[in-house]
Structures are given as structure tokens and as C-alpha cells.
Amino acid sequence: MTTAERVNLLVPAEVVPRLSIPETGGARPAPIRGGDLFVRGVPAAVAEQWIERNPGVHTVSRRPVVRRYPARTYTIAAVLVLIVAVQAVIVPAVGETGNPFWVWLFAPALAATGITLAYKSIPFDHVRFR
């Protein structure tokens, strides 16, 4: 690694209490939900010292994202919300209750929510679930 190269470090929660922090080279640690620390832009030489002094610290390509619920919860919620969105269109369209305008505004919002939940259920490399 060259001295001008900068890397991102992830410090796991179990390492944080006993963390021996060398000079960061201007980088500030940012907490992540779950107790981990993310340190962006640490010079490569300093990063090597961190990794040597603190087992468990490793380099990452981007800031990790911790989801509040398991992936299965997001998947189930997405399916349920999308079913409700479809029903919110079908029932008024075939029913004889008239076509209230708020239903046509409500259905796209439900569909967008379902798509967002489905996206959150995808286990990308930088995503961790509780």
C-alpha cells in the first residue's frame, strides 16, 4: 500500500471497549447501529497499525448498513403490502361503490412502500440484519 492511499475500517462492537486507537490521520470514528465503529479515510499505514493492535478490525469498501429487523420480516411485509396495494385497485374498480379519488392515490403509495420493503430485504454485502 502506498502512503497516500486511504482505506475505510470497521471496528466490531466486541473490540470497541478494548480499542487501542493510534493516530487516525484526521479520520473520525462514526458509530453504527449495533455498537460498531466505522472510520472513513484512514491512511493505509495507520490502518495497518490499527489492524495489528486490535484483532477483529478489518477494512471495508463502504459504510455498513444494519437493518432493524431480519430479512424475512422485510420480505413478509413487502408481500403483504403489495397484496393490499393490488386489492386497493381491484376492489374499487370492480365494485359498485364508485371510484373515490383517494383510493387511486393510496394504491401507488402502498406499491412504493412494498417495493421499498422488498429492496430492504436484499442481503447486499454491506447490509447486516439484527
Short mmCIF file of the C-alpha atoms (twelve columns), coordinates in Angstrom:
data_MODEL
# 
_entry.id   MODEL 
# 
loop_
_atom_site.group_PDB 
_atom_site.id 
_atom_site.type_symbol 
_atom_site.label_atom_id 
_atom_site.label_alt_id 
_atom_site.label_comp_id 
_atom_site.label_asym_id 
_atom_site.label_seq_id 
_atom_site.Cartn_x 
_atom_site.Cartn_y 
_atom_site.Cartn_z 
_atom_site.pdbx_PDB_model_num 
ATOM 1   C CA . MET A 1   0.000   0.000   0.000  1 
ATOM 2   C CA . THR A 2   1.188   3.477   -0.745 1 
ATOM 3   C CA . THR A 3   1.259   6.128   1.949  1 
ATOM 4   C CA . ALA A 4   -1.214  8.314   0.021  1 
ATOM 5   C CA . GLU A 5   -3.780  5.514   -0.114 1 
ATOM 6   C CA . ARG A 6   -6.699  5.767   2.294  1 
ATOM 7   C CA . VAL A 7   -8.912  2.919   3.482  1 
ATOM 8   C CA . ASN A 8   -12.104 2.509   5.484  1 
ATOM 9   C CA . LEU A 9   -12.058 0.482   8.697  1 
ATOM 10  C CA . LEU A 10  -14.812 -1.356  10.553 1 
ATOM 11  C CA . VAL A 11  -14.322 -1.875  14.274 1 
ATOM 12  C CA . PRO A 12  -16.674 -4.584  15.619 1 
ATOM 13  C CA . ALA A 13  -18.618 -3.878  18.820 1 
ATOM 14  C CA . GLU A 14  -16.721 -6.515  20.786 1 
ATOM 15  C CA . VAL A 15  -13.418 -4.749  20.010 1 
ATOM 16  C CA . VAL A 16  -14.626 -1.210  20.839 1 
ATOM 17  C CA . PRO A 17  -14.255 -1.441  24.678 1 
ATOM 18  C CA . ARG A 18  -10.621 -2.536  24.427 1 
ATOM 19  C CA . LEU A 19  -9.785  -0.435  21.366 1 
ATOM 20  C CA . SER A 20  -6.273  0.938   21.264 1 
ATOM 21  C CA . ILE A 21  -6.635  3.954   18.993 1 
ATOM 22  C CA . PRO A 22  -3.433  5.100   17.298 1 
ATOM 23  C CA . GLU A 23  -3.269  8.438   15.493 1 
ATOM 24  C CA . THR A 24  -6.123  8.434   12.981 1 
ATOM 25  C CA . GLY A 25  -4.616  10.777  10.437 1 
ATOM 26  C CA . GLY A 26  -7.596  13.118  10.686 1 
ATOM 27  C CA . ALA A 27  -10.281 10.412  10.387 1 
ATOM 28  C CA . ARG A 28  -13.133 10.460  12.929 1 
ATOM 29  C CA . PRO A 29  -14.911 7.298   14.047 1 
ATOM 30  C CA . ALA A 30  -18.666 7.199   13.336 1 
ATOM 31  C CA . PRO A 31  -20.899 4.876   15.354 1 
ATOM 32  C CA . ILE A 32  -23.089 2.333   13.578 1 
ATOM 33  C CA . ARG A 33  -26.289 0.843   14.992 1 
ATOM 34  C CA . GLY A 34  -25.313 -2.252  16.944 1 
ATOM 35  C CA . GLY A 35  -22.224 -0.725  18.557 1 
ATOM 36  C CA . ASP A 36  -19.679 -0.961  15.733 1 
ATOM 37  C CA . LEU A 37  -17.499 1.946   14.637 1 
ATOM 38  C CA . PHE A 38  -16.840 2.969   11.038 1 
ATOM 39  C CA . VAL A 39  -13.718 5.005   10.319 1 
ATOM 40  C CA . ARG A 40  -13.530 6.564   6.839  1 
ATOM 41  C CA . GLY A 41  -10.353 7.646   5.074  1 
ATOM 42  C CA . VAL A 42  -7.649  6.301   7.365  1 
ATOM 43  C CA . PRO A 43  -4.156  6.392   5.806  1 
ATOM 44  C CA . ALA A 44  -3.013  2.902   4.853  1 
ATOM 45  C CA . ALA A 45  -0.019  2.913   7.223  1 
ATOM 46  C CA . VAL A 46  -2.227  3.911   10.160 1 
ATOM 47  C CA . ALA A 47  -4.816  1.310   9.154  1 
ATOM 48  C CA . GLU A 48  -2.155  -1.395  9.289  1 
ATOM 49  C CA . GLN A 49  -1.308  -0.329  12.863 1 
ATOM 50  C CA . TRP A 50  -4.993  -0.456  13.854 1 
ATOM 51  C CA . ILE A 51  -5.368  -3.945  12.401 1 
ATOM 52  C CA . GLU A 52  -2.189  -5.188  14.148 1 
ATOM 53  C CA . ARG A 53  -3.107  -3.752  17.566 1 
ATOM 54  C CA . ASN A 54  -6.801  -4.674  17.521 1 
ATOM 55  C CA . PRO A 55  -7.826  -8.148  16.351 1 
ATOM 56  C CA . GLY A 56  -11.191 -8.027  14.630 1 
ATOM 57  C CA . VAL A 57  -10.670 -4.652  12.951 1 
ATOM 58  C CA . HIS A 58  -10.792 -5.001  9.180  1 
ATOM 59  C CA . THR A 59  -11.035 -2.914  6.036  1 
ATOM 60  C CA . VAL A 60  -14.352 -2.400  4.255  1 
ATOM 61  C CA . SER A 61  -15.209 -0.831  0.916  1 
ATOM 62  C CA . ARG A 62  -18.208 1.163   2.167  1 
ATOM 63  C CA . ARG A 63  -20.118 2.021   5.329  1 
ATOM 64  C CA . PRO A 64  -22.109 -0.991  6.561  1 
ATOM 65  C CA . VAL A 65  -25.872 -0.728  6.967  1 
ATOM 66  C CA . VAL A 66  -27.583 -2.514  9.840  1 
ATOM 67  C CA . ARG A 67  -31.245 -3.305  9.322  1 
ATOM 68  C CA . ARG A 68  -33.521 -3.229  12.357 1 
ATOM 69  C CA . TYR A 69  -35.398 -6.442  11.505 1 
ATOM 70  C CA . PRO A 70  -34.395 -9.761  9.908  1 
ATOM 71  C CA . ALA A 71  -34.610 -10.100 6.106  1 
ATOM 72  C CA . ARG A 72  -37.574 -12.484 6.422  1 
ATOM 73  C CA . THR A 73  -39.592 -9.761  8.194  1 
ATOM 74  C CA . TYR A 74  -38.993 -7.307  5.353  1 
ATOM 75  C CA . THR A 75  -39.930 -9.963  2.774  1 
ATOM 76  C CA . ILE A 76  -43.199 -10.876 4.510  1 
ATOM 77  C CA . ALA A 77  -44.115 -7.207  4.993  1 
ATOM 78  C CA . ALA A 78  -43.372 -6.466  1.323  1 
ATOM 79  C CA . VAL A 79  -45.601 -9.311  0.127  1 
ATOM 80  C CA . LEU A 80  -48.460 -8.268  2.406  1 
ATOM 81  C CA . VAL A 81  -48.245 -4.593  1.443  1 
ATOM 82  C CA . LEU A 82  -48.115 -5.418  -2.276 1 
ATOM 83  C CA . ILE A 83  -51.186 -7.670  -1.939 1 
ATOM 84  C CA . VAL A 84  -53.041 -4.845  -0.203 1 
ATOM 85  C CA . ALA A 85  -51.935 -2.426  -2.963 1 
ATOM 86  C CA . VAL A 86  -53.326 -4.714  -5.656 1 
ATOM 87  C CA . GLN A 87  -56.561 -5.177  -3.743 1 
ATOM 88  C CA . ALA A 88  -56.828 -1.410  -3.253 1 
ATOM 89  C CA . VAL A 89  -57.023 -1.118  -7.046 1 
ATOM 90  C CA . ILE A 90  -59.126 -4.196  -7.874 1 
ATOM 91  C CA . VAL A 91  -61.915 -3.857  -5.295 1 
ATOM 92  C CA . PRO A 92  -62.957 -0.282  -6.142 1 
ATOM 93  C CA . ALA A 93  -62.516 -0.917  -9.881 1 
ATOM 94  C CA . VAL A 94  -64.993 -3.843  -9.963 1 
ATOM 95  C CA . GLY A 95  -67.200 -2.755  -7.082 1 
ATOM 96  C CA . GLU A 96  -70.255 -0.615  -7.405 1 
ATOM 97  C CA . THR A 97  -69.229 1.763   -4.652 1 
ATOM 98  C CA . GLY A 98  -67.988 4.400   -7.049 1 
ATOM 99  C CA . ASN A 99  -64.403 5.413   -7.527 1 
ATOM 100 C CA . PRO A 100 -63.212 7.534   -4.646 1 
ATOM 101 C CA . PHE A 101 -60.151 9.514   -5.746 1 
ATOM 102 C CA . TRP A 102 -58.250 8.804   -2.508 1 
ATOM 103 C CA . VAL A 103 -58.038 5.096   -3.425 1 
ATOM 104 C CA . TRP A 104 -56.134 5.944   -6.593 1 
ATOM 105 C CA . LEU A 105 -53.685 7.975   -4.513 1 
ATOM 106 C CA . PHE A 106 -53.427 5.343   -1.786 1 
ATOM 107 C CA . ALA A 107 -52.587 2.400   -4.086 1 
ATOM 108 C CA . PRO A 108 -49.378 3.874   -5.590 1 
ATOM 109 C CA . ALA A 109 -48.178 4.825   -2.095 1 
ATOM 110 C CA . LEU A 110 -48.741 1.238   -0.944 1 
ATOM 111 C CA . ALA A 111 -46.946 -0.112  -4.017 1 
ATOM 112 C CA . ALA A 112 -43.957 2.182   -3.379 1 
ATOM 113 C CA . THR A 113 -43.863 1.052   0.253  1 
ATOM 114 C CA . GLY A 114 -43.941 -2.611  -0.813 1 
ATOM 115 C CA . ILE A 115 -41.116 -2.094  -3.295 1 
ATOM 116 C CA . THR A 116 -39.052 -0.310  -0.638 1 
ATOM 117 C CA . LEU A 117 -39.589 -3.158  1.823  1 
ATOM 118 C CA . ALA A 118 -38.637 -5.705  -0.848 1 
ATOM 119 C CA . TYR A 119 -35.434 -3.762  -1.561 1 
ATOM 120 C CA . LYS A 120 -34.584 -3.681  2.149  1 
ATOM 121 C CA . SER A 121 -34.839 -7.478  2.294  1 
ATOM 122 C CA . ILE A 122 -31.994 -7.958  -0.220 1 
ATOM 123 C CA . PRO A 123 -28.815 -9.067  1.605  1 
ATOM 124 C CA . PHE A 124 -26.153 -6.923  -0.098 1 
ATOM 125 C CA . ASP A 125 -22.543 -7.332  1.061  1 
ATOM 126 C CA . HIS A 126 -22.647 -4.123  3.127  1 
ATOM 127 C CA . VAL A 127 -26.019 -4.916  4.770  1 
ATOM 128 C CA . ARG A 128 -26.294 -6.746  8.078  1 
ATOM 129 C CA . PHE A 129 -29.501 -7.815  9.777  1 
ATOM 130 C CA . ARG A 130 -30.022 -7.991  13.520 1 
# 
